[in-house]
Amino acid sequence: MSAAVATPVGSSFDSAISLSPGKGDGLFVGELDRDWWGGIGPHGGYLAAILTRGLELAADGGRRAPRSLTVHFLNTATPGPFELRSAKERSGGTLETIGFRMLQGEKPIVAGLGAMAAARSSVALADGRMPEAAPWREVAVSRFLTDSGVTDLAPPFAVQLEYRHCLGPDPLSGGREAVTGGWLRFRDGRPLDLPAAAMLMDAWWPAVWSRLRAVPRTPTIDLTLHFREALALTSEPVLAVFRTRLAQDGLMDEEGELWSVDGRLLVQSRQLSMLLAPPESEASRPEPCGGDR
């Protein structure tokens, strides 16, 4: 997988994640754009995309490529300037580890740890299988997150994306499994690269919504991304699938995958989130999440 930084032109997303060198080693500056807000603050995938851009900028001429990024969300940010401080925690051989801290003033917004590694000869396994789904052109565009006339959601970030739901129960339907997904891409045709993939890995509605009948709050504690395959600069959508296996003590997990149209597993994710579900009546309460029934 190449570590070269591709910079697509003409997308508001690119200006929203742009980083400029600051006054100091490992320091970058940028501005948080309200167009990529998720609610009271910036969307988590948007912040992960900015750190992914920082990881790309730290790449050493293509010898190592970004492979992993873990982001911890610390405080709610506001629109406007931020600093992104990076520090090499380890550098040697084929692996380099870089730490990140995003701040507004002295207020920490996120902390991250990324890894870049060169490719090596080793055992190869490809046992994963792309979920069965209708071709994206045959799936209708979903307006669930993007049209305030359908729900009262329509967060700013979602309006910039195109959703074609075709995996798992309908959201808020009280379904029997916490699985969701479908075809996903940027509405303006912006092609896929690593920051875009980081954004899309946190852009679908939570899988647990398939099991519920009312919208809970699900603030993310941490998000880990594993970049597995080289990304072609294409405006074709990716197939996103997300699953929650366990929810207890007010916390839940969610695992995600992004698949290319031709069936390659591009990115994997795992996150831990709070699950602040509103009270429900006994008639509409779904079975507990987690575990086989």
C-alpha positions in Angstrom: 0.0 0.0 0.0 1.5 3.3 -1.0 2.0 6.1 1.5 1.8 8.9 -1.1 -0.6 11.6 -0.2 -3.2 12.2 -2.9 -5.0 15.5 -2.7 -8.3 15.5 -4.7 -9.4 18.9 -5.8 -12.7 20.7 -5.5 -14.2 19.1 -2.4 -15.2 21.0 0.7 -14.0 18.0 2.7 -10.4 18.7 1.6 -10.4 22.2 2.9 -12.0 21.0 6.1 -9.2 18.5 6.8 -6.3 20.6 5.4 -3.2 21.0 7.6 -0.5 23.6 7.4 2.9 23.5 9.1 3.0 25.3 12.4 5.8 27.0 14.2 7.6 24.1 15.7 8.7 20.5 14.9 5.7 18.2 14.4 3.2 21.0 14.7 0.3 21.5 12.3 -2.5 24.0 12.3 -6.0 23.9 10.7 -9.6 25.0 11.2 -12.6 22.9 12.2 -15.5 23.4 9.8 -19.1 23.3 11.0 -20.2 21.7 7.8 -18.8 18.5 9.2 -20.5 18.7 12.6 -22.3 15.7 14.0 -24.4 17.4 16.6 -23.1 19.7 19.3 -19.5 19.1 18.1 -17.5 17.9 15.2 -18.3 14.4 13.9 -15.9 11.8 15.2 -15.1 10.5 11.7 -14.2 14.0 10.7 -11.7 14.3 13.5 -10.3 10.9 12.7 -9.9 12.0 9.1 -7.8 15.0 10.2 -5.5 12.8 12.2 -5.2 10.4 9.2 -4.1 13.4 7.1 -1.5 14.1 9.8 -0.3 10.5 9.7 0.0 10.7 5.9 2.1 13.9 6.2 4.5 12.1 8.5 5.1 9.3 5.9 8.7 8.9 4.9 8.6 9.2 1.2 6.5 6.1 0.6 8.6 3.5 2.3 6.1 3.1 5.1 2.3 3.4 4.7 -0.4 4.2 7.3 -1.7 1.0 8.8 -3.4 1.8 12.1 -4.9 4.8 13.9 -6.5 4.9 17.3 -8.4 8.0 18.4 -9.6 8.9 21.9 -12.2 11.6 22.0 -11.6 13.9 25.0 -13.6 17.1 24.8 -16.2 18.8 22.5 -14.6 21.2 20.1 -15.8 24.5 18.6 -15.6 25.7 15.0 -12.3 27.5 14.3 -8.6 27.1 14.6 -6.8 24.1 16.2 -3.3 22.8 16.7 -2.3 19.2 15.9 0.9 18.2 17.7 2.7 15.1 16.6 5.6 13.2 18.1 7.4 10.1 16.9 7.1 7.6 19.7 9.1 4.9 17.9 11.0 4.8 14.6 13.1 2.0 13.3 13.1 -1.0 11.0 9.8 -1.3 9.1 7.6 0.3 11.8 7.0 3.8 13.0 4.6 5.0 15.7 3.4 8.6 15.9 1.4 10.2 18.7 -1.1 13.1 18.1 -2.8 15.6 20.3 -5.4 18.1 18.9 -5.9 21.2 21.0 -7.9 24.4 20.9 -6.0 26.7 23.1 -5.0 24.5 26.0 -8.1 22.4 25.7 -7.4 18.8 24.4 -9.9 17.7 21.8 -8.6 14.3 20.8 -5.5 12.1 21.4 -4.3 9.6 18.8 -1.7 7.0 18.1 -0.9 6.0 14.6 1.4 3.3 13.1 3.0 3.2 9.7 4.7 0.1 8.4 6.5 -1.1 5.2 5.2 -4.1 3.4 7.0 -7.4 4.2 6.9 -10.9 2.8 4.8 -13.1 5.0 1.9 -15.6 5.2 -1.1 -14.3 3.4 -4.7 -15.1 4.4 -7.9 -13.7 2.7 -10.7 -15.6 4.4 -13.1 -12.7 4.8 -16.0 -12.5 2.5 -17.8 -9.4 1.3 -21.4 -9.3 2.5 -24.0 -10.2 -0.2 -25.6 -6.9 -1.4 -27.4 -5.7 -4.5 -25.2 -3.7 -6.9 -25.1 -0.1 -5.7 -26.9 1.3 -8.8 -29.9 -1.0 -8.0 -30.3 0.3 -4.4 -32.3 3.4 -3.8 -30.7 6.4 -2.0 -31.7 6.5 1.6 -32.8 9.8 3.1 -32.9 8.7 6.7 -29.9 10.7 7.9 -29.9 13.4 5.2 -33.4 14.9 5.0 -34.9 16.6 8.0 -38.3 16.0 6.4 -37.8 12.3 7.0 -36.5 12.5 10.6 -35.3 15.3 12.8 -31.7 14.2 12.4 -29.9 15.4 9.2 -26.6 16.3 10.9 -24.4 18.5 8.8 -21.8 15.9 8.0 -24.4 13.4 6.7 -26.0 15.8 4.3 -22.6 15.7 2.4 -22.8 11.9 1.9 -24.9 9.5 -0.1 -26.4 6.5 1.7 -27.9 3.4 0.0 -29.1 1.2 2.9 -29.3 -2.5 1.9 -27.9 -4.5 4.9 -29.6 -5.2 8.2 -33.0 -4.1 9.6 -34.3 -0.6 9.1 -33.1 1.9 11.7 -35.3 2.3 14.7 -37.4 -0.7 13.7 -36.9 -2.9 16.8 -35.2 -5.5 14.6 -33.6 -8.8 15.8 -30.0 -8.0 15.1 -27.7 -5.0 15.5 -26.4 -5.0 12.0 -26.5 -2.2 9.4 -24.8 -1.0 6.3 -25.0 -0.3 2.6 -23.3 1.6 -0.2 -21.7 4.9 0.9 -19.9 7.8 -0.8 -19.4 11.5 -0.9 -22.2 13.3 -2.7 -19.9 15.6 -4.6 -18.0 12.7 -6.1 -14.9 13.1 -4.0 -12.8 10.0 -4.6 -11.7 7.7 -1.8 -8.4 8.0 0.0 -7.3 7.3 3.5 -8.8 10.4 5.2 -12.0 9.9 3.3 -12.1 6.2 4.4 -11.5 7.3 8.0 -14.5 9.6 7.7 -16.8 7.0 6.1 -15.8 4.4 8.8 -17.7 6.5 11.4 -20.4 8.0 9.1 -23.2 5.4 9.2 -25.9 5.4 11.8 -25.0 3.1 14.7 -25.8 -0.6 14.2 -27.6 -0.7 17.6 -30.3 1.6 16.1 -31.5 -1.5 14.2 -32.6 -3.0 17.6 -34.1 0.1 19.1 -37.2 2.2 18.4 -35.9 5.6 19.7 -32.7 7.4 19.0 -30.1 7.0 21.8 -27.1 9.1 22.4 -23.9 7.2 21.5 -20.8 9.3 22.1 -17.7 7.5 21.0 -14.9 6.9 23.6 -12.3 5.5 21.2 -12.1 4.5 17.6 -9.5 2.3 15.9 -9.0 2.0 12.2 -6.9 -0.6 10.3 -6.0 0.3 6.7 -5.7 -3.0 4.9 -5.7 -2.4 1.1 -4.5 0.3 -1.3 -7.3 2.7 -2.1 -8.1 3.5 -5.8 -9.0 7.1 -6.4 -12.6 6.4 -7.5 -15.9 8.1 -6.9 -17.7 4.7 -6.8 -19.2 4.0 -3.4 -17.9 1.5 -0.9 -20.0 -1.1 0.9 -20.0 -0.3 4.6 -21.2 -2.9 7.2 -21.3 -2.4 11.0 -22.2 -4.8 13.8 -22.7 -4.5 17.5 -22.2 -7.7 19.5 -22.4 -6.5 23.1 -24.0 -3.7 25.0 -23.9 -3.6 28.8 -23.1 -1.2 31.6 -24.1 1.7 29.4 -21.3 0.8 26.9 -21.3 -0.9 23.5 -18.9 -2.1 20.9 -19.2 -1.7 17.1 -17.1 -3.4 14.4 -17.0 -2.1 10.9 -15.7 -2.9 7.4 -15.4 -1.0 4.2 -15.4 -3.1 1.0 -14.6 -2.0 -2.6 -17.0 -2.6 -5.4 -14.8 -5.4 -6.6 -14.8 -7.2 -3.2 -11.6 -6.1 -1.5 -11.6 -5.4 2.2 -10.2 -1.9 2.5 -10.6 -0.8 6.1 -11.6 -2.3 9.4 -12.8 -0.5 12.5 -13.7 -1.1 16.1 -15.0 1.4 18.6 -16.3 1.6 22.1 -19.1 4.0 22.7 -21.5 5.0 25.5 -25.1 3.9 25.0 -27.4 6.5 26.6 -30.7 5.0 25.4 -33.9 6.8 26.4 -36.5 4.9 28.4 -38.8 2.6 26.4 -42.2 1.1 27.1 -42.3 -2.7 27.6 -44.2 -3.1 24.4 -41.4 -1.5 22.2 -38.4 -2.7 24.2 -36.1 -4.9 22.0 -34.3 -8.0 23.3 -31.0 -7.3 25.0 -28.1 -6.6 22.7 -25.1 -8.9 22.7 -24.7 -12.7 22.6 -26.4 -15.3 20.5 -30.0 -16.1 21.2 
